Amino acid sequence: MKNFCRRASIFLGIAAASASHSKTATEVYDNAAASTVVIKTVDPHAMKQSTGTGVVIGSGQVVTNCHVIKNAPLLTVRSADTEYPATLQHADWARDLCSLTVAGLNAPSASIGNSKTLRVGAKVYALGTPKGLALTLSDGIVSGFRERKNGRYIQTTAAISRGSSGGGLFDENAALIGLTTFYVADGQNLNFALPIEWLSELAQRSTTVADELVPIAPVITPWQQTSHDLELQKNWPALLELSERWTKAEADNVDAWKSKGTAFFRTAHAKKAIEAWGMAARLNPDDAEVWFLMAVTHAMADHKAKAIEAYQHALSLEPDDAVAWFGLGEQYGLTGQRSKVRDVYKQLKKLDPVHAEQFFLTVLMP
């Protein structure tokens, strides 16, 4: 115990002494971006392709999450606008950690840090390819550490989305301390990274049995679980009471405000629902669901212009949401914008023929 306290004291002293030398966000990006790559998987038989992220850790070596490349017949890595063929080198399926060999890749290696010295509240940066947008930087803090079956994961508020998997989590000195791996879908502030120390055990733990990869069970907080249960029970007064306490306890939690918005909406308080969802949108402006909910509520309150604006914002984030297109088309119809109604119908025919037919009968025809 004394040794631990002594090490902690030494670390804190070093951290305090070096705090003034922390890099700016731009400097972290400039350092980390050169070592961050886009991984593209292609299945020509199924005519499917997807993208993820990886980090260069050595000459021609890239590390990523195994679920990014699982069952992919063809793999390529893109760095500095050039694509290189890649092959699987090592795979720790249980921990969702894989490395690739990339012939010809000469990108610089990331500086390897130490996640064991991290403390809750430490500034961190995530760099990845969310929704195909390469080299997207987000910042946040370490918000906790969570013990799972295979070890301790880093919890962070640095935003990640689909496509961020396998990207780097960097500290204030642009050192790689983890790989962003998964997030709780209905809580964008609940994001998780595996620790970089697992790299040292990758070769030893490597196996060729791909079916050992098991999805990591999401971390559900008591607030989230109770909110979910109350929604299933349709106990809206209790949900409102819960969300009032939740937003006071965690004022920066997007889920808390979404829960509050739902409670107000279900108890016919449209104005207060819009205010709650507006707070959620300020906390996470990239949450398409929040904008959709605001659009629906504005529409019900006969705020046509605001409903259109919210629907458009939702669709800028999720352009394939047929239900949002349907709602937007309804508002165009109510405001006499017939040419835009026809445009929505064309879009729906591409996305969802069933919704398109319903739209034709209820909106376009009248």
C-alpha positions in Angstrom: 0.0 0.0 0.0 2.9 2.4 0.9 4.6 1.6 -2.4 1.3 2.4 -4.3 0.9 5.7 -2.5 4.5 6.6 -3.2 4.1 5.8 -6.9 0.9 7.8 -7.0 2.6 10.7 -5.3 5.5 10.6 -7.8 3.1 10.4 -10.7 1.0 13.4 -9.5 4.1 15.4 -9.1 5.3 14.6 -12.6 1.9 15.4 -14.0 1.7 18.7 -12.2 5.1 19.7 -13.4 4.4 18.8 -17.0 0.8 20.1 -17.2 2.0 23.3 -18.8 3.6 21.3 -21.7 0.4 19.6 -22.7 -0.3 20.0 -26.5 -3.2 21.9 -27.9 -6.0 20.1 -29.7 -4.5 21.1 -33.0 -1.1 19.8 -32.0 -2.6 16.5 -30.9 -4.4 16.2 -34.2 -1.2 17.0 -36.2 0.7 14.3 -34.4 -2.0 11.6 -34.3 -3.5 12.1 -37.8 -0.3 11.0 -39.6 -0.6 7.6 -37.7 -4.3 7.1 -38.2 -5.6 5.1 -41.2 -8.9 4.2 -42.7 -9.6 0.5 -43.0 -11.9 -0.6 -45.8 -13.4 -4.1 -45.9 -14.9 -5.4 -49.1 -17.1 -8.4 -49.7 -17.4 -8.6 -53.5 -19.8 -11.6 -53.4 -22.3 -9.8 -51.1 -21.5 -6.5 -52.8 -20.9 -4.9 -49.4 -18.1 -2.7 -48.1 -17.6 -0.9 -44.8 -15.1 1.4 -43.2 -13.4 1.5 -39.8 -10.2 2.9 -38.3 -6.7 1.8 -37.4 -3.5 3.1 -35.9 0.0 2.6 -37.2 2.2 1.0 -34.4 5.2 0.0 -36.4 6.6 -0.3 -39.9 3.8 -1.7 -42.0 1.8 -2.6 -38.9 -1.7 -1.4 -38.0 -3.8 -2.2 -35.0 -7.6 -2.1 -34.9 -10.7 -3.9 -33.5 -11.3 -7.4 -34.7 -14.9 -6.7 -35.4 -13.9 -4.1 -38.0 -12.2 -6.7 -40.2 -14.0 -10.0 -39.2 -15.0 -12.2 -42.2 -13.8 -9.6 -44.8 -12.4 -11.3 -47.9 -10.6 -8.2 -48.9 -8.9 -5.6 -46.7 -7.3 -2.3 -47.6 -5.7 0.5 -45.6 -5.9 4.1 -46.7 -3.2 6.6 -45.6 -2.5 10.0 -47.2 -4.9 9.3 -50.1 -3.2 6.0 -51.0 -4.7 2.6 -50.5 -2.6 -0.5 -49.6 -3.6 -4.2 -49.4 -3.6 -5.5 -45.9 -3.6 -9.0 -44.3 -4.5 -10.1 -40.8 -1.4 -10.6 -38.6 -2.5 -11.3 -35.0 -6.0 -11.6 -33.6 -7.2 -11.6 -30.0 -10.8 -12.2 -30.7 -11.8 -12.3 -27.0 -10.5 -8.8 -26.5 -11.5 -7.5 -30.0 -7.9 -6.6 -30.7 -6.3 -7.3 -34.1 -3.2 -6.3 -35.9 -2.6 -6.1 -39.7 0.4 -6.3 -42.0 0.3 -3.6 -44.6 2.8 -3.9 -47.4 4.3 -0.6 -48.6 2.8 1.5 -45.8 5.4 4.0 -44.5 3.3 6.2 -42.2 4.8 7.2 -38.9 4.1 5.1 -35.8 2.0 6.5 -33.1 3.7 7.4 -29.8 2.7 4.7 -27.3 1.5 6.0 -24.0 0.4 4.4 -20.7 -3.2 4.1 -19.8 -2.4 2.8 -16.3 -1.5 6.3 -15.2 -4.8 7.8 -16.3 -7.1 9.3 -13.8 -10.8 10.2 -14.0 -11.0 13.7 -15.4 -7.9 13.5 -17.6 -8.2 15.2 -21.0 -8.3 12.8 -24.0 -8.9 12.9 -27.7 -10.4 10.3 -30.1 -9.5 10.2 -33.7 -11.3 8.0 -36.2 -13.7 7.6 -39.1 -17.2 8.0 -37.7 -19.8 7.4 -40.4 -17.1 7.4 -43.1 -15.7 10.9 -42.1 -12.0 10.2 -42.1 -9.7 11.8 -39.5 -12.5 13.3 -37.3 -11.2 14.5 -33.9 -13.3 14.7 -30.8 -12.3 15.6 -27.3 -13.5 14.7 -23.8 -12.3 13.4 -20.5 -11.7 10.0 -18.9 -15.1 9.5 -17.1 -14.3 6.2 -15.5 -12.9 2.7 -15.7 -15.1 -0.4 -16.2 -14.1 -3.9 -15.4 -15.4 -6.4 -17.9 -14.8 -10.0 -18.5 -11.5 -9.5 -20.4 -10.1 -6.6 -18.4 -10.5 -3.0 -17.6 -11.9 -0.6 -20.2 -11.5 3.2 -20.4 -14.7 5.1 -20.3 -14.6 8.5 -22.0 -16.9 11.4 -23.0 -14.9 11.8 -26.2 -17.5 11.2 -28.9 -17.4 8.2 -31.2 -19.8 6.7 -33.7 -20.1 3.8 -36.1 -16.8 3.8 -38.0 -14.8 5.0 -35.1 -14.0 1.5 -34.0 -10.3 0.8 -34.0 -9.3 4.4 -33.8 -6.9 5.9 -31.3 -7.6 7.4 -27.9 -4.8 9.9 -27.3 -3.7 11.7 -24.1 -2.8 15.4 -24.0 0.7 14.7 -25.3 -0.7 12.8 -28.4 0.4 9.5 -26.9 -1.8 6.5 -27.8 -3.4 5.2 -24.7 -6.2 3.1 -26.1 -8.4 2.0 -29.1 -12.0 3.3 -29.2 -14.1 0.1 -29.3 -17.8 0.5 -28.5 -20.4 2.9 -27.2 -23.8 2.8 -25.6 -26.1 3.6 -28.5 -28.6 5.6 -26.6 -26.0 7.5 -24.6 -23.3 9.3 -26.7 -21.4 10.3 -23.6 -20.8 6.6 -22.7 -17.9 5.6 -24.9 -15.3 3.0 -24.3 -11.7 2.2 -25.3 -9.6 -0.9 -24.7 -6.2 -0.1 -23.0 -3.1 0.1 -25.1 -1.2 -2.2 -22.8 -3.1 -5.2 -24.3 -0.9 -4.8 -27.4 2.0 -6.4 -25.5 0.0 -9.6 -25.1 -1.5 -9.7 -28.6 0.9 -12.0 -30.2 0.8 -14.5 -27.3 -3.0 -14.5 -27.2 -3.5 -14.6 -31.0 -5.7 -17.3 -32.4 -7.2 -18.1 -35.8 -10.6 -19.0 -34.4 -12.7 -16.0 -35.5 -15.9 -17.1 -33.9 -14.5 -16.4 -30.4 -15.4 -12.7 -31.0 -18.3 -11.9 -28.7 -20.0 -8.5 -28.6 -19.1 -6.6 -25.4 -22.1 -6.2 -23.2 -23.0 -2.6 -23.0 -22.6 -0.7 -19.7 -26.1 0.3 -18.5 -26.3 2.8 -15.6 -29.1 2.5 -13.0 -30.5 5.8 -14.4 -30.7 4.3 -17.9 -32.2 1.0 -16.7 -34.9 2.6 -14.6 -35.8 5.1 -17.4 -36.0 2.2 -19.9 -38.2 0.2 -17.5 -40.6 3.1 -16.9 -40.9 3.7 -20.7 -41.8 0.1 -21.2 -44.4 0.4 -18.4 -45.7 3.7 -19.9 -45.5 5.2 -16.5 -45.0 8.7 -17.7 -45.5 10.5 -14.3 -42.8 8.3 -12.7 -40.5 8.9 -15.7 -40.9 12.6 -15.4 -40.1 12.5 -11.7 -37.0 10.3 -12.4 -35.8 12.5 -15.2 -36.1 15.6 -13.0 -33.7 14.0 -10.6 -31.5 12.6 -13.3 -31.0 16.0 -15.0 -30.1 17.5 -11.7 -27.6 14.8 -10.9 -26.1 14.6 -14.4 -26.8 17.9 -16.2 -24.5 17.0 -19.0 -26.0 13.6 -19.8 -27.8 13.5 -23.1 -29.9 10.5 -22.1 -31.2 12.3 -19.1 -32.6 15.2 -21.2 -34.0 12.8 -23.8 -35.8 10.9 -21.0 -37.1 14.2 -19.7 -38.3 15.2 -23.2 -40.1 11.9 -23.6 -41.8 12.3 -20.2 -43.0 15.8 -21.1 -44.1 14.7 -24.5 -46.1 11.8 -23.2 -47.8 14.0 -20.6 -48.8 16.6 -23.3 -46.3 19.3 -22.4 -45.0 20.0 -25.9 -43.2 23.2 -25.0 -41.3 21.7 -22.1 -40.5 18.6 -24.3 -39.0 20.8 -26.9 -36.9 22.6 -24.3 -35.6 19.3 -22.9 -34.7 17.9 -26.3 -33.1 21.3 -27.2 -30.8 20.9 -24.2 -30.0 17.3 -25.4 -29.2 18.7 -28.9 -26.9 21.4 -27.4 -25.0 18.6 -25.5 -24.8 16.4 -28.6 -25.8 18.2 -31.8 -25.0 15.1 -33.8 -27.8 13.0 -32.2 -30.3 12.6 -35.1 -32.9 11.1 -32.8 -33.1 14.3 -30.8 -33.7 16.4 -33.8 -36.3 13.9 -35.1 -38.2 14.1 -31.7 -38.1 17.9 -31.8 -39.5 17.8 -35.3 -42.4 15.5 -34.4 -43.2 17.7 -31.4 -43.1 20.9 -33.4 -45.3 19.3 -36.0 -47.9 18.3 -33.3 -47.8 21.9 -32.0 -48.4 23.2 -35.5 -45.0 24.9 -35.6 -44.5 24.0 -39.3 -41.4 26.1 -40.1 -39.6 24.8 -37.0 -40.7 21.2 -37.7 -39.3 21.5 -41.2 -36.0 22.9 -39.9 -35.7 20.1 -37.3 -36.5 17.4 -39.8 -33.9 18.8 -42.2 -31.3 18.7 -39.4 -32.2 15.1 -38.5 -31.8 14.1 -42.1 -28.5 15.8 -42.5 -27.3 13.4 -39.8 -29.2 10.3 -40.9 -30.0 10.8 -44.6 -31.5 7.2 -44.9 -34.2 7.7 -42.3 -37.4 7.1 -44.3 -39.7 8.0 -41.3 -38.0 11.5 -41.1 -38.4 12.0 -44.8 -42.1 11.1 -44.5 -42.6 13.7 -41.7 -40.7 16.3 -43.7 -42.8 15.7 -46.7 -46.0 16.0 -44.6 -44.8 19.5 -43.5 -44.0 20.5 -47.0 -47.5 19.5 -48.0 -49.1 21.5 -45.2 -47.1 24.6 -46.3 -48.0 24.2 -49.9 -44.5 23.3 -51.2 -45.7 20.8 -53.7 -42.4 20.5 -55.7 -40.6 19.6 -52.5 -43.3 17.0 -51.7 -42.6 15.3 -55.0 -38.9 15.4 -54.2 -39.5 13.6 -50.9 -41.6 11.0 -52.7 -38.7 10.3 -55.1 -36.4 9.9 -52.2 -38.8 7.6 -50.4 -39.1 5.4 -53.4 -35.3 4.8 -53.3 -35.3 4.2 -49.5 -38.5 2.4 -48.6 -41.2 1.5 -51.2 -43.7 0.8 -48.4 -43.4 4.2 -46.9 -43.3 5.7 -50.4 -46.7 4.1 -51.3 -48.2 5.3 -48.0 -46.8 8.8 -48.6 -48.2 8.8 -52.2 -51.7 8.0 -50.9 -51.8 10.3 -47.9 -49.7 13.2 -48.8 -48.9 13.4 -52.5 -52.3 12.5 -53.9 -54.5 14.9 -51.8 
